[in-house]
């Protein structure tokens, strides 16, 4: 009985407080409700997460960092031991990784052949990866009034409860926020101009 009560309490806390926080980390209410190009691709998503961060450079300078992402490419700028086979993610732009077109694959497997399909690319403002009615990952870059970038990223997914893929879906449910948060903070660090030689601006 105590175990059942504890589980119910934990589920309540997660659904009432933790999940709303993790699904909207860094994003404003307007950004959460804003329509993005990926929204029409996954109807009635089980997981619908919008996260955002402000970066100092304009979109055209942030865009190349996103284009080169992927396992076997520049990495994910997150926890490299977990999502990049222990290899450090790039800390500079890689010229040979700056070409990304619809139909390409953003690799997520060690052999670089499996991953998310690029569905649309509109540099330097919008990009969508994924599979319609499965999982989509959208990137939106808007210039701020100070000339920087407001970077909004949205992951939408419909869980298949009776499919083996539910194990991956649950990993996304509980682990995606930590990887995404780390990625966005590291993107901010990598794209922040030097205040003076040898010194980067502070990060969270």
Backbone as a printed PyTorch tensor [residue, N CA C, xyz], in Angstrom:
tensor([[[  0.8240,  -1.2040,   0.0000],
         [  0.0000,   0.0000,   0.0000],
         [  0.8650,   1.2640,   0.0000]],

        [[  1.9460,   1.2380,   0.8280],
         [  2.8320,   2.3940,   0.8920],
         [  3.5290,   2.6190,  -0.4450]],

        [[  3.9200,   1.5330,  -1.0960],
         [  4.5710,   1.6370,  -2.3970],
         [  3.6170,   2.2340,  -3.4160]],

        [[  2.3770,   1.7870,  -3.4080],
         [  1.3720,   2.3030,  -4.3280],
         [  1.1200,   3.7860,  -4.0870]],

        [[  1.0190,   4.1680,  -2.8190],
         [  0.7850,   5.5690,  -2.4790],
         [  1.9720,   6.4360,  -2.8880]],

        [[  3.1850,   5.9140,  -2.6520],
         [  4.3850,   6.6540,  -3.0300],
         [  4.4870,   6.8360,  -4.5280]],

        [[  4.1370,   5.7800,  -5.2660],
         [  4.1790,   5.8620,  -6.7240],
         [  3.1660,   6.8760,  -7.2440]],

        [[  1.9840,   6.8720,  -6.6420],
         [  0.9440,   7.8150,  -7.0520],
         [  1.3750,   9.2490,  -6.7710]],

        [[  2.0030,   9.4670,  -5.6180],
         [  2.4700,  10.8060,  -5.2580],
         [  3.5660,  11.2710,  -6.2050]],

        [[  4.4830,  10.3620,  -6.5360],
         [  5.5680,  10.7080,  -7.4560],
         [  5.0240,  11.0450,  -8.8330]],

        [[  4.0400,  10.2740,  -9.2850],
         [  3.4330,  10.5300, -10.5900],
         [  2.7270,  11.8840, -10.5990]],

        [[  2.0550,  12.2120,  -9.4980],
         [  1.3670,  13.5030,  -9.4070],
         [  2.3560,  14.6550,  -9.4820]],

        [[  3.4400,  14.5530,  -8.7260],
         [  4.4550,  15.6170,  -8.7200],
         [  5.0670,  15.7840, -10.1010]],

        [[  5.3580,  14.6600, -10.7520],
         [  5.9610,  14.7420, -12.0870],
         [  5.0170,  15.4060, -13.0800]],

        [[  3.7710,  14.9470, -13.1040],
         [  2.8040,  15.4670, -14.0780],
         [  2.4020,  16.9020, -13.7740]],

        [[  2.3470,  17.2530, -12.5000],
         [  1.8710,  18.5890, -12.1160],
         [  2.9700,  19.6320, -12.1900]],

        [[  4.2070,  19.2710, -11.8310],
         [  5.2640,  20.2720, -11.7210],
         [  6.4500,  20.0260, -12.6460]],

        [[  6.9900,  18.8100, -12.6250],
         [  8.2280,  18.5480, -13.3730],
         [  7.9980,  18.5520, -14.8770]],

        [[  6.9670,  17.8600, -15.3450],
         [  6.7500,  17.7560, -16.7930],
         [  6.4800,  19.1120, -17.4420]],

        [[  5.6120,  19.9440, -16.8790],
         [  5.4160,  21.2660, -17.5020],
         [  6.7050,  22.0840, -17.5770]],

        [[  7.5450,  21.9760, -16.5520],
         [  8.8320,  22.6960, -16.5580],
         [  9.7350,  22.1740, -17.6590]],

        [[  9.8660,  20.8520, -17.7520],
         [ 10.8180,  20.2920, -18.7040],
         [ 10.3440,  20.4440, -20.1450]],

        [[  9.0300,  20.5290, -20.3640],
         [  8.5140,  20.6730, -21.7250],
         [  8.6100,  22.1080, -22.2410]],

        [[  8.8980,  23.0500, -21.3580],
         [  8.9180,  24.4650, -21.7810],
         [ 10.1600,  25.2010, -21.3030]],

        [[ 11.2350,  24.4790, -21.0120],
         [ 12.4270,  25.1060, -20.4420],
         [ 12.9210,  26.2700, -21.3080]],

        [[ 13.0530,  27.4390, -20.7060],
         [ 13.6030,  28.6060, -21.3850],
         [ 12.6470,  29.3200, -22.3240]],

        [[ 11.4920,  28.7390, -22.6100],
         [ 10.5750,  29.2990, -23.6070],
         [  9.5040,  30.1610, -22.9500]],

        [[  9.0790,  31.1840, -23.6630],
         [  7.9760,  32.0150, -23.2000],
         [  6.6500,  31.3600, -23.5780]],

        [[  5.5660,  31.8550, -22.9930],
         [  4.2420,  31.3240, -23.3230],
         [  3.9380,  31.5260, -24.8060]],

        [[  4.3720,  32.6710, -25.3450],
         [  4.1370,  32.9410, -26.7660],
         [  4.9030,  31.9660, -27.6440]],

        [[  6.1140,  31.6070, -27.2350],
         [  6.9080,  30.6590, -28.0180],
         [  6.3230,  29.2540, -27.9530]],

        [[  5.7980,  28.8910, -26.8070],
         [  5.1950,  27.5680, -26.6520],
         [  3.9580,  27.4340, -27.5380]],

        [[  3.1770,  28.4970, -27.6360],
         [  1.9390,  28.4410, -28.4130],
         [  2.1470,  28.7780, -29.8860]],

        [[  3.3260,  29.2450, -30.2370],
         [  3.6070,  29.6420, -31.6180],
         [  3.5970,  28.4360, -32.5610]],

        [[  3.0700,  28.6430, -33.7470],
         [  3.0780,  27.5880, -34.7580],
         [  4.4480,  27.5290, -35.4220]],

        [[  5.0180,  26.3300, -35.4990],
         [  6.2800,  26.1030, -36.1900],
         [  6.0450,  25.1530, -37.3630]],

        [[  6.9640,  25.1450, -38.3410],
         [  6.7650,  24.3350, -39.5480],
         [  6.5350,  22.8470, -39.2970]],

        [[  6.9900,  22.3500, -38.1560],
         [  6.8480,  20.9130, -37.8750],
         [  5.4920,  20.5430, -37.2910]],

        [[  4.7220,  21.5220, -36.8600],
         [  3.5070,  21.2300, -36.0920],
         [  2.4750,  20.4130, -36.8610]],

        [[  2.4020,  20.6250, -38.1570],
         [  1.4010,  19.9180, -38.9550],
         [  1.8130,  18.4830, -39.2880]],

        [[  3.0350,  18.1000, -38.9280],
         [  3.5510,  16.7810, -39.3070],
         [  3.2270,  15.6920, -38.2940]],

        [[  3.0130,  16.0860, -37.0340],
         [  2.6670,  15.1110, -35.9890],
         [  1.4020,  15.6030, -35.3050]],

        [[  0.2870,  14.9740, -35.6040],
         [ -0.9750,  15.3630, -34.9960],
         [ -1.1340,  14.6840, -33.6370]],

        [[ -1.7280,  15.3840, -32.6900],
         [ -1.9910,  14.8600, -31.3500],
         [ -0.7560,  14.2010, -30.7270]],

        [[  0.3510,  14.9520, -30.6030],
         [  1.5730,  14.3680, -30.0350],
         [  1.4240,  14.0380, -28.5490]],

        [[  2.0760,  12.9760, -28.1300],
         [  2.1200,  12.6290, -26.7110],
         [  3.1750,  13.4680, -26.0120]],

        [[  4.2520,  13.7560, -26.7340],
         [  5.3690,  14.5430, -26.2090],
         [  5.5040,  15.7670, -27.0950]],

        [[  5.3730,  16.9520, -26.5220],
         [  5.4150,  18.2010, -27.2800],
         [  6.2280,  19.2040, -26.4750]],

        [[  7.5220,  19.2890, -26.7590],
         [  8.4410,  20.0900, -25.9510],
         [  9.0060,  21.2560, -26.7490]],

        [[  8.8840,  22.4560, -26.1910],
         [  9.4400,  23.6580, -26.7910],
         [ 10.4260,  24.2680, -25.8130]],

        [[ 11.6860,  24.3550, -26.2130],
         [ 12.7260,  24.9560, -25.3760],
         [ 13.3690,  26.1020, -26.1430]],

        [[ 13.9570,  27.0610, -25.4240],
         [ 14.5060,  28.2340, -26.1050],
         [ 15.6430,  28.8570, -25.3060]],

        [[ 16.4670,  29.6260, -26.0310],
         [ 17.5840,  30.3290, -25.4040],
         [ 17.9460,  31.5140, -26.2910]],

        [[ 18.4950,  32.5480, -25.6920],
         [ 18.9460,  33.7210, -26.4450],
         [ 20.4580,  33.6600, -26.6140]],

        [[ 20.9260,  33.8410, -27.8370],
         [ 22.3510,  33.8170, -28.1610],
         [ 22.7670,  35.1930, -28.6750]],

        [[ 24.0050,  35.5590, -28.4570],
         [ 24.4590,  36.8970, -28.8240],
         [ 24.5930,  37.1330, -30.3280]],

        [[ 25.1340,  36.1960, -31.1040],
         [ 25.3120,  36.4500, -32.5430],
         [ 23.9830,  36.4020, -33.2950]],

        [[ 23.9440,  36.9540, -34.5030],
         [ 22.7320,  36.8950, -35.3250],
         [ 22.5230,  35.4870, -35.8820]],

        [[ 21.3240,  35.1930, -36.4020],
         [ 21.0110,  33.8470, -36.8940],
         [ 22.0110,  33.2920, -37.9000]],

        [[ 22.5130,  34.1210, -38.8110],
         [ 23.4240,  33.5990, -39.8250],
         [ 24.7400,  33.0980, -39.2410]],

        [[ 25.0780,  33.5270, -38.0160],
         [ 26.2900,  33.0350, -37.3700],
         [ 26.0160,  31.8350, -36.4630]],

        [[ 24.7780,  31.6660, -36.0520],
         [ 24.3940,  30.5100, -35.2340],
         [ 24.0810,  29.3080, -36.1180]],

        [[ 23.4730,  29.5660, -37.2560],
         [ 23.0340,  28.5150, -38.1740],
         [ 24.1040,  27.4580, -38.4700]],

        [[ 25.3500,  27.8220, -38.7850],
         [ 26.3580,  26.8030, -39.1090],
         [ 26.6080,  25.8140, -37.9750]],

        [[ 26.4210,  26.2430, -36.7280],
         [ 26.6160,  25.3280, -35.6020],
         [ 25.5330,  24.2440, -35.5800]],

        [[ 24.3420,  24.5780, -36.0320],
         [ 23.2520,  23.6030, -36.0640],
         [ 23.3940,  22.6560, -37.2420]],

        [[ 23.7840,  23.1890, -38.3800],
         [ 23.9040,  22.3890, -39.5990],
         [ 24.9040,  21.2490, -39.4370]],

        [[ 25.9530,  21.4730, -38.6670],
         [ 27.0110,  20.4630, -38.5760],
         [ 26.7840,  19.4260, -37.4710]],

        [[ 25.6810,  19.5030, -36.7650],
         [ 25.4400,  18.5850, -35.6610],
         [ 25.1920,  17.1520, -36.1270]],

        [[ 25.3880,  16.2240, -35.2020],
         [ 25.0990,  14.8250, -35.4740],
         [ 26.2190,  13.9130, -35.0190]],

        [[ 25.8490,  12.6900, -34.6700],
         [ 26.8470,  11.6780, -34.3360],
         [ 27.6400,  11.3650, -35.5980]],

        [[ 28.9440,  11.2270, -35.4610],
         [ 29.9160,  11.0590, -36.5550],
         [ 30.1280,  12.3750, -37.2990]],

        [[ 29.4740,  13.4500, -36.8810],
         [ 29.7080,  14.7800, -37.4500],
         [ 30.3320,  15.6540, -36.3590]],

        [[ 29.7340,  16.7900, -36.0480],
         [ 30.3210,  17.6890, -35.0460],
         [ 29.8760,  17.3640, -33.6280]],

        [[ 29.0130,  16.3350, -33.4760],
         [ 28.5160,  15.9960, -32.1490],
         [ 27.2380,  16.7460, -31.8360]],

        [[ 26.8490,  16.6830, -30.5520],
         [ 25.5760,  17.2890, -30.1170],
         [ 25.7650,  18.3970, -29.1080]],

        [[ 26.9970,  18.7380, -28.7700],
         [ 27.2870,  19.8070, -27.8030],
         [ 26.6280,  19.5340, -26.4470]],

        [[ 26.4350,  18.2860, -26.1160],
         [ 25.7500,  17.9530, -24.8720],
         [ 26.6800,  17.1100, -24.0030]],

        [[ 26.2010,  15.9880, -23.4850],
         [ 27.0350,  15.1000, -22.6790],
         [ 27.6820,  14.0920, -23.6150]],

        [[ 28.8950,  14.3900, -24.0460],
         [ 29.5500,  13.6050, -25.0920],
         [ 29.7140,  12.1320, -24.7280]],

        [[ 29.8880,  11.8400, -23.4390],
         [ 30.0590,  10.4450, -23.0340],
         [ 28.7980,   9.6460, -23.3190]],

        [[ 27.6360,  10.3210, -23.2810],
         [ 26.3620,   9.6340, -23.4750],
         [ 25.8750,   9.6650, -24.9120]],

        [[ 26.0850,  10.7750, -25.6120],
         [ 25.4640,  10.8930, -26.9370],
         [ 26.4360,  11.1080, -28.0840]],

        [[ 27.7370,  11.0370, -27.8070],
         [ 28.6970,  11.2030, -28.9010],
         [ 29.8350,  10.1930, -28.8130]],

        [[ 29.5160,   9.0260, -28.2430],
         [ 30.5010,   7.9310, -28.1300],
         [ 31.7710,   8.3480, -27.4180]],

        [[ 31.6440,   9.3370, -26.5280],
         [ 32.7960,   9.7880, -25.7570],
         [ 33.7050,  10.7590, -26.4770]],

        [[ 33.4050,  11.0440, -27.7390],
         [ 34.2360,  11.9960, -28.4820],
         [ 33.7760,  13.4180, -28.1900]],

        [[ 34.7080,  14.3560, -28.0060],
         [ 34.3150,  15.7400, -27.7350],
         [ 33.5870,  16.3510, -28.9300]],

        [[ 32.4940,  17.0370, -28.6590],
         [ 31.8040,  17.7660, -29.7190],
         [ 32.6840,  18.9240, -30.1960]],

        [[ 32.4960,  19.3050, -31.4410],
         [ 33.3160,  20.3590, -32.0370],
         [ 33.1720,  21.6730, -31.2810]],

        [[ 34.2780,  22.3770, -31.1690],
         [ 34.2680,  23.7030, -30.5610],
         [ 34.5500,  24.7830, -31.6060]],

        [[ 34.5050,  24.3850, -32.8570],
         [ 34.6850,  25.3410, -33.9480],
         [ 33.8200,  24.8800, -35.1230]],

        [[ 33.6380,  25.7460, -36.0790],
         [ 32.8720,  25.3830, -37.2690],
         [ 33.7180,  24.5160, -38.1870]],

        [[ 33.0870,  23.5080, -38.7750],
         [ 33.7770,  22.5630, -39.6530],
         [ 33.2740,  22.7910, -41.0810]],

        [[ 34.0840,  23.3850, -41.9570],
         [ 33.6320,  23.7540, -43.3070],
         [ 33.0130,  22.6010, -44.0910]],

        [[ 33.5720,  21.3930, -43.9710],
         [ 33.0850,  20.2750, -44.7760],
         [ 31.7380,  19.7290, -44.2820]],

        [[ 31.2410,  20.2320, -43.1500],
         [ 29.9680,  19.7700, -42.6160],
         [ 28.8720,  20.8260, -42.7420]],

        [[ 29.0720,  21.7850, -43.6200],
         [ 28.1320,  22.9020, -43.7130],
         [ 27.0600,  22.7270, -44.7860]],

        [[ 26.9860,  21.5550, -45.3780],
         [ 25.9750,  21.3000, -46.3960],
         [ 24.9200,  20.3420, -45.8450]],

        [[ 23.6670,  20.7970, -45.8050],
         [ 22.5880,  19.9600, -45.3070],
         [ 21.3350,  20.2830, -46.1190]],

        [[ 20.7530,  19.2560, -46.7290],
         [ 19.6090,  19.4580, -47.6130],
         [ 18.4870,  18.4770, -47.2690]],

        [[ 17.2510,  18.7980, -47.6660],
         [ 16.1470,  17.8530, -47.4600],
         [ 16.4860,  16.4830, -48.0460]],

        [[ 16.2040,  15.4480, -47.2950],
         [ 16.5320,  14.0930, -47.7150],
         [ 17.7950,  13.5690, -47.0700]],

        [[ 18.6730,  14.4580, -46.5970],
         [ 19.8730,  14.0310, -45.8800],
         [ 19.4870,  13.4370, -44.5300]],

        [[ 20.4090,  12.7020, -43.9350],
         [ 20.2040,  12.1130, -42.6260],
         [ 21.1110,  12.7930, -41.6120]],

        [[ 20.5160,  13.2510, -40.5030],
         [ 21.3070,  13.7350, -39.3690],
         [ 21.6110,  12.5070, -38.5310]],

        [[ 22.8510,  12.0100, -38.5520],
         [ 23.1510,  10.6950, -37.9750],
         [ 23.0130,  10.6250, -36.4660]],

        [[ 22.4750,   9.4860, -36.0160],
         [ 22.3390,   9.2050, -34.5920],
         [ 22.8370,   7.8070, -34.2500]],

        [[ 23.4970,   7.1600, -35.1970],
         [ 24.0320,   5.8210, -34.9720],
         [ 25.5450,   5.8450, -35.1730]],

        [[ 26.2600,   4.9020, -34.5570],
         [ 27.7160,   4.8810, -34.6680],
         [ 28.2360,   4.7900, -36.0990]],

        [[ 27.4600,   4.1510, -36.9890],
         [ 27.9330,   4.0460, -38.3730],
         [ 27.5270,   5.2540, -39.2190]],

        [[ 26.7810,   6.1670, -38.6230],
         [ 26.4070,   7.3860, -39.3270],
         [ 25.3120,   7.2220, -40.3580]],

        [[ 24.6750,   6.0500, -40.4100],
         [ 23.6900,   5.7840, -41.4610],
         [ 22.2450,   5.8970, -40.9910]],

        [[ 22.0180,   5.7730, -39.6810],
         [ 20.6640,   5.9030, -39.1540],
         [ 20.5430,   7.2080, -38.3710]],

        [[ 19.3570,   7.8030, -38.4630],
         [ 19.1450,   9.0490, -37.7430],
         [ 17.8470,   9.7010, -38.1630]],

        [[ 17.8090,  11.0100, -38.0910],
         [ 16.6070,  11.7600, -38.4340],
         [ 16.7530,  12.3540, -39.8340]],

        [[ 15.7300,  12.1520, -40.6390],
         [ 15.7430,  12.6710, -42.0050],
         [ 15.4770,  14.1730, -41.9950]],

        [[ 16.2300,  14.9010, -42.8150],
         [ 16.0080,  16.3310, -42.9530],
         [ 14.7750,  16.5380, -43.8320]],

        [[ 13.7650,  17.2000, -43.2760],
         [ 12.5160,  17.4110, -44.0020],
         [ 12.4620,  18.7730, -44.6840]],

        [[ 13.0280,  19.7870, -44.0450],
         [ 13.0410,  21.1190, -44.6520],
         [ 14.2170,  21.9250, -44.1130]],

        [[ 14.7390,  22.8020, -44.9610],
         [ 15.8630,  23.6660, -44.5870],
         [ 15.6310,  25.0380, -45.1960]],

        [[ 15.5430,  26.0450, -44.3560],
         [ 15.3910,  27.4160, -44.8210],
         [ 16.3980,  28.2920, -44.0910]],

        [[ 17.6620,  28.2910, -44.5430],
         [ 18.7130,  29.0260, -43.8410],
         [ 18.4950,  30.5330, -43.9330]],

        [[ 18.8410,  31.2770, -42.8670],
         [ 19.3360,  30.7800, -41.5770],
         [ 18.2570,  30.7880, -40.5040]],

        [[ 17.0250,  30.4670, -40.8500],
         [ 15.9290,  30.6540, -39.9030],
         [ 15.1620,  29.4120, -39.4840]],

        [[ 15.1090,  28.3790, -40.3110],
         [ 14.2430,  27.2610, -39.9670],
         [ 14.7660,  25.9440, -40.5200]],

        [[ 14.6080,  24.8940, -39.7190],
         [ 15.0320,  23.5710, -40.1450],
         [ 14.1780,  22.5460, -39.4050]],

        [[ 13.7560,  21.4880, -40.1050],
         [ 12.9450,  20.4320, -39.4870],
         [ 13.5300,  19.0790, -39.8590]],

        [[ 13.6910,  18.2250, -38.8470],
         [ 14.1310,  16.8480, -39.0510],
         [ 13.0210,  15.9130, -38.5810]],

        [[ 13.0570,  14.6600, -39.0210],
         [ 12.1850,  13.6580, -38.4380],
         [ 11.3540,  12.8630, -39.3990]],

        [[ 10.2310,  12.3640, -38.8840],
         [  9.3420,  11.4930, -39.6370],
         [  7.9040,  11.9130, -39.3690]],

        [[  7.1460,  12.2740, -40.3880],
         [  5.7470,  12.6540, -40.1790],
         [  4.9700,  11.5770, -39.4250]],

        [[  4.1640,  12.0140, -38.4690],
         [  3.3570,  11.1470, -37.6010],
         [  4.2160,  10.2290, -36.7410]],

        [[  5.4880,  10.5650, -36.6140],
         [  6.3740,   9.8420, -35.7150],
         [  6.9810,  10.8170, -34.7330]],

        [[  8.1960,  11.2530, -35.0370],
         [  8.8920,  12.2460, -34.2210],
         [  9.4860,  13.3140, -35.1210]],

        [[  9.3080,  14.5850, -34.7600],
         [  9.9230,  15.6790, -35.5020],
         [ 10.7030,  16.5520, -34.5390]],

        [[ 11.7460,  17.1770, -35.0890],
         [ 12.6090,  18.0740, -34.3170],
         [ 12.7900,  19.3280, -35.1580]],

        [[ 12.2540,  20.4350, -34.6660],
         [ 12.3020,  21.7000, -35.4030],
         [ 13.2370,  22.6870, -34.7360]],

        [[ 13.8660,  23.5160, -35.5720],
         [ 14.7390,  24.6000, -35.1120],
         [ 14.2500,  25.9030, -35.7330]],

        [[ 14.0820,  26.9120, -34.9130],
         [ 13.6600,  28.2220, -35.3960],
         [ 14.6140,  29.2780, -34.8480]],

        [[ 15.1830,  30.0950, -35.7400],
         [ 16.1150,  31.1410, -35.3470],
         [ 15.5450,  32.4880, -35.7740]],

        [[ 15.2990,  33.3560, -34.8040],
         [ 14.7650,  34.6870, -35.0790],
         [ 15.7260,  35.7370, -34.5370]],

        [[ 15.9380,  36.7830, -35.3030],
         [ 16.8220,  37.8480, -34.8440],
         [ 16.1340,  38.6790, -33.7730]],

        [[ 16.8510,  38.9850, -32.7140],
         [ 16.3200,  39.8020, -31.6320],
         [ 16.5010,  41.2780, -31.9530]],

        [[ 15.9020,  42.1390, -31.1450],
         [ 16.0040,  43.5820, -31.3860],
         [ 17.4200,  44.1020, -31.1610]],

        [[ 18.2630,  43.2910, -30.4800],
         [ 19.6480,  43.6940, -30.2530],
         [ 20.5980,  43.0900, -31.2840]],

        [[ 20.0460,  42.3700, -32.2560],
         [ 20.8820,  41.7750, -33.2850],
         [ 21.3580,  40.3740, -32.9670]],

        [[ 20.8880,  39.8000, -31.8730],
         [ 21.2490,  38.4340, -31.5250],
         [ 20.2580,  37.4360, -32.1050]],

        [[ 20.2070,  36.2550, -31.5000],
         [ 19.3260,  35.1850, -31.9870],
         [ 18.4830,  34.6280, -30.8570]],

        [[ 17.2050,  34.5150, -31.1040],
         [ 16.3420,  33.7460, -30.2060],
         [ 16.1910,  32.3830, -30.8550]],

        [[ 16.7640,  31.3630, -30.2360],
         [ 16.7610,  30.0110, -30.7700],
         [ 15.6750,  29.2040, -30.0710]],

        [[ 14.7160,  28.7190, -30.8480],
         [ 13.6180,  27.9080, -30.3240],
         [ 13.7020,  26.5280, -30.9580]],

        [[ 13.6320,  25.5090, -30.1330],
         [ 13.6610,  24.1430, -30.6470],
         [ 12.4470,  23.3860, -30.1270]],

        [[ 11.8360,  22.5960, -30.9920],
         [ 10.6160,  21.8720, -30.6120],
         [ 10.7030,  20.4170, -31.0510]],

        [[ 10.4540,  19.5180, -30.1120],
         [ 10.3910,  18.0820, -30.3850],
         [  8.9530,  17.6270, -30.1670]],

        [[  8.3790,  17.0090, -31.1890],
         [  7.0180,  16.4740, -31.1000],
         [  7.0570,  14.9880, -31.4490]],

        [[  6.3910,  14.1850, -30.6250],
         [  6.4200,  12.7390, -30.8460],
         [  5.1160,  12.1150, -30.3670]],

        [[  4.6760,  11.1100, -31.1010],
         [  3.4970,  10.3470, -30.6900],
         [  3.9640,   8.9760, -30.2320]],

        [[  3.7620,   8.6850, -28.9550],
         [  4.2020,   7.4160, -28.4010],
         [  3.3810,   6.2570, -28.9690]],

        [[  4.0710,   5.1790, -29.2890],
         [  3.4270,   3.9320, -29.6940],
         [  3.5140,   2.9890, -28.4940]],

        [[  2.4620,   3.0010, -27.6750],
         [  2.5200,   2.3500, -26.3730],
         [  2.7850,   0.8440, -26.4360]],

        [[  2.3660,   0.1870, -27.5000],
         [  2.5100,  -1.2700, -27.5680],
         [  3.5740,  -1.6870, -28.5690]],

        [[  4.5020,  -0.7750, -28.8420],
         [  5.6080,  -1.0480, -29.7560],
         [  6.9140,  -1.0940, -28.9690]],

        [[  7.9000,  -1.8700, -29.4440],
         [  9.2100,  -1.8700, -28.7700],
         [  9.8200,  -0.4780, -28.6890]],

        [[  9.3930,   0.4340, -29.5720],
         [  9.9470,   1.7830, -29.5700],
         [  9.5430,   2.5770, -28.3360]],

        [[  8.6170,   2.0430, -27.5340],
         [  8.1860,   2.7690, -26.3450],
         [  9.3450,   2.9440, -25.3740]],

        [[ 10.3190,   2.0310, -25.4130],
         [ 11.4880,   2.1580, -24.5270],
         [ 12.2610,   3.4330, -24.8680]],

        [[ 12.4360,   3.6980, -26.1730],
         [ 13.1130,   4.9230, -26.5920],
         [ 12.2620,   6.1380, -26.2450]],

        [[ 10.9520,   6.0220, -26.4040],
         [ 10.0530,   7.1360, -26.0950],
         [ 10.1450,   7.5180, -24.6230]],

        [[ 10.2160,   6.5280, -23.7490],
         [ 10.3300,   6.8050, -22.3240],
         [ 11.6770,   7.4360, -22.0000]],

        [[ 12.7110,   7.0590, -22.7420],
         [ 14.0200,   7.6900, -22.5700],
         [ 13.9380,   9.1700, -22.9370]],

        [[ 13.2140,   9.4600, -24.0180],
         [ 13.0050,  10.8510, -24.4110],
         [ 12.2140,  11.5890, -23.3430]],

        [[ 11.1700,  10.9640, -22.8470],
         [ 10.3000,  11.5950, -21.8470],
         [ 11.0800,  12.0740, -20.6280]],

        [[ 11.9700,  11.2260, -20.1330],
         [ 12.6440,  11.5540, -18.8760],
         [ 14.0740,  12.0870, -19.0610]],

        [[ 14.6720,  11.8600, -20.2170],
         [ 16.0700,  12.2710, -20.3780],
         [ 16.3080,  13.4080, -21.3440]],

        [[ 15.3330,  13.6640, -22.2180],
         [ 15.5390,  14.6640, -23.2660],
         [ 15.8570,  16.0430, -22.7170]],

        [[ 15.1910,  16.4540, -21.6310],
         [ 15.3940,  17.8000, -21.1070],
         [ 16.8430,  18.0380, -20.6990]],

        [[ 17.4740,  17.0260, -20.1020],
         [ 18.8450,  17.2360, -19.6140],
         [ 19.8240,  17.3420, -20.7680]],

        [[ 19.6230,  16.5360, -21.8100],
         [ 20.4900,  16.6200, -22.9850],
         [ 20.2620,  17.9410, -23.7330]],

        [[ 18.9740,  18.3150, -23.8820],
         [ 18.6510,  19.5300, -24.6230],
         [ 19.1300,  20.7730, -23.8840]],

        [[ 18.9280,  20.8050, -22.5960],
         [ 19.3840,  21.9530, -21.8070],
         [ 20.8890,  22.1300, -21.9290]],

        [[ 21.6180,  21.0240, -21.8030],
         [ 23.0780,  21.0820, -21.9100],
         [ 23.4910,  21.5410, -23.3050]],

        [[ 22.8100,  21.0460, -24.3280],
         [ 23.1100,  21.4390, -25.7000],
         [ 22.9280,  22.9410, -25.9000]],

        [[ 21.8070,  23.4680, -25.4400],
         [ 21.5340,  24.8900, -25.6440],
         [ 22.5260,  25.7660, -24.8820]],

        [[ 22.8480,  25.3840, -23.6600],
         [ 23.8260,  26.1580, -22.8900],
         [ 25.2060,  26.1040, -23.5390]],

        [[ 25.5880,  24.9350, -24.0610],
         [ 26.8870,  24.8300, -24.7260],
         [ 26.9040,  25.5620, -26.0630]],

        [[ 25.7660,  25.6160, -26.7410],
         [ 25.6800,  26.4330, -27.9560],
         [ 25.8850,  27.8970, -27.6170]],

        [[ 25.3190,  28.3190, -26.4990],
         [ 25.5150,  29.7080, -26.0870],
         [ 26.9880,  29.9910, -25.8050]],

        [[ 27.6500,  29.0510, -25.1460],
         [ 29.0740,  29.2320, -24.8610],
         [ 29.8960,  29.2840, -26.1500]],

        [[ 29.6030,  28.3840, -27.0710],
         [ 30.3880,  28.3230, -28.2950],
         [ 30.1600,  29.5240, -29.2080]],

        [[ 28.9790,  30.1020, -29.1460],
         [ 28.6790,  31.2000, -30.0630],
         [ 28.8690,  32.5800, -29.4490]],

        [[ 29.1880,  32.6430, -28.1610],
         [ 29.3880,  33.9390, -27.5240],
         [ 30.7140,  34.5430, -27.9560]],

        [[ 30.7060,  35.7590, -28.4950],
         [ 31.9660,  36.3930, -28.9160],
         [ 32.8860,  36.6000, -27.7220]],

        [[ 34.1860,  36.6100, -27.9840],
         [ 35.1610,  36.8660, -26.9290],
         [ 35.0190,  38.3030, -26.4370]],

        [[ 34.9040,  38.4710, -25.1130],
         [ 34.8520,  39.8210, -24.5600],
         [ 36.2410,  40.4600, -24.6190]],

        [[ 37.2180,  39.6670, -24.3620],
         [ 38.6040,  40.0960, -24.5830],
         [ 39.3960,  38.8230, -24.7970]],

        [[ 40.5470,  38.9260, -25.3230],
         [ 41.3180,  37.7440, -25.7140],
         [ 41.4810,  36.7780, -24.5500]],

        [[ 41.0700,  35.5310, -24.7880],
         [ 41.2460,  34.4800, -23.7910],
         [ 40.1370,  34.3740, -22.7760]],

        [[ 39.0940,  35.2050, -22.9180],
         [ 38.0210,  35.1550, -21.9320],
         [ 36.6600,  35.0420, -22.5990]],

        [[ 35.8940,  34.0840, -22.1630],
         [ 34.5240,  33.9260, -22.6630],
         [ 33.5590,  34.5100, -21.6490]],

        [[ 32.4050,  34.9400, -22.1140],
         [ 31.3850,  35.4520, -21.2000],
         [ 30.8870,  34.3250, -20.3070]],

        [[ 30.3920,  34.6480, -19.1150],
         [ 29.9300,  33.6060, -18.1800],
         [ 28.7760,  32.8120, -18.7600]],

        [[ 28.6130,  31.5900, -18.2650],
         [ 27.4990,  30.7310, -18.6630],
         [ 26.8400,  30.2200, -17.3970]],

        [[ 25.6130,  29.7170, -17.5400],
         [ 24.9120,  29.1620, -16.3800],
         [ 25.6100,  27.8950, -15.9030]]])
